[in-house]
């Protein structure tokens, strides 16, 4: 499935006037933790491997190798109860690393709360452009919606979540007005996201992405109408760069300006850009409790 992205509004740069070296550091989330983020990626992998030992299904939502998703379903749905909600999780990695295989870590806690869980894979840059990656994630969302009743969850109760680049992709999926996406998703959980991509142009992050200011605007949620945006939880760790925090706060302000009545916003103490998402669906944590409350509300 291919379709044009929403037409962006006139670009409005909200970022402060930072030089290239400043932007390089500001958009390097590992700069807050000493530079080595590999231990956190190992946690993703180890916890996801444990999760993938649970019964689950793998489905192709498209014909390319990475256009696949892992689906976990609750073992029991009490008779007479409504079908479970689905948490669709999109991994980060600056659109150029990681995969669905390291994105299943929240599945056990999600299942324990009675909800379904899906980890979505997508083609990485530079093999795919960022516009193509957005289209793949939207296609996965539509596929999950179309097959919901057959697979065993409620098509009206799909919540999309993502971390870092995955939060950007989840936000692009949550815009209203893209083809076939009316009313999808029902809600969103956006963790440590980037919602305006112009500051990445010129940095090493952009080497694989090849963004220009114009193409960055096309895929920046802050450059699109947020009217009718799904109910949203925004979160980030307190051990993050000022720019990552500013991006989330700017997105919250933009959502509120469009009339979204309440936007729960969490700065999670003692968490950084990489480990804050490990709290997703974990009861007793700020992010976990907010996610579970959102799933229960849709």
CORNOR-V301883 format. One line per field, one symbol per residue. psi: psi as a letter, one per 20 degrees, with the letter a starting at -180 (. if undefined). burial: I if it has 9 or more other ideal C-beta (glycine too) atoms within 8 Angstrom, else O. A space follows every 10 residues. Layout:
# CORNOR-V301883
psi=???
burial=???
This chain:
# CORNOR-V301883
psi=pqqqrqpqrp popiqrnqrg hghgghjnhi iijjiojhhh hhgggghhgg hiiqprqpqp iaiqhjmqqp ppqqhpoqpi rqqqrpoopp rbkkjjrrrh hkjjhigghg ghjjqrpppp rqpqqjhqrh ghgghghhgg ggghghjghh hkroiilppp qqpdhhhghh ghhiqqiqpj jpjqrhrqoo olroioihih pirhhighhk qrhghhhhko hijrpjpjqq pqppqrqimr qhghghgghh hgghghhjjo hpnpppooqj qahhihiiip ioqjqggghh ghhghhi.
burial=OOIOIIOIOO IOOOIOOIOO OOIIIIIOII OIIOOOIOOI IOIIIOIIOO IIOIOIOOIO IIOOOIIIII IIIIOOIOOO OOIIIIIIII IIIOIIOIOI IIIIIIIIII IOIOIIIIII IIIIIOOIII IIIIIIIIII IIIIIOIIOO IIIIIOIIII IIIIIIIIII IIIIIIOIOO IOOIIIIIII IIIIIIIIII IOIOIIOIII IOIOIIIIII IIIIIIOOII IIIIIIIIII IOIIIIIIII IIOIIIOIOI OOIOIIIIOO IIIIIIIIII IIIOIIIIII IIOIIOOI
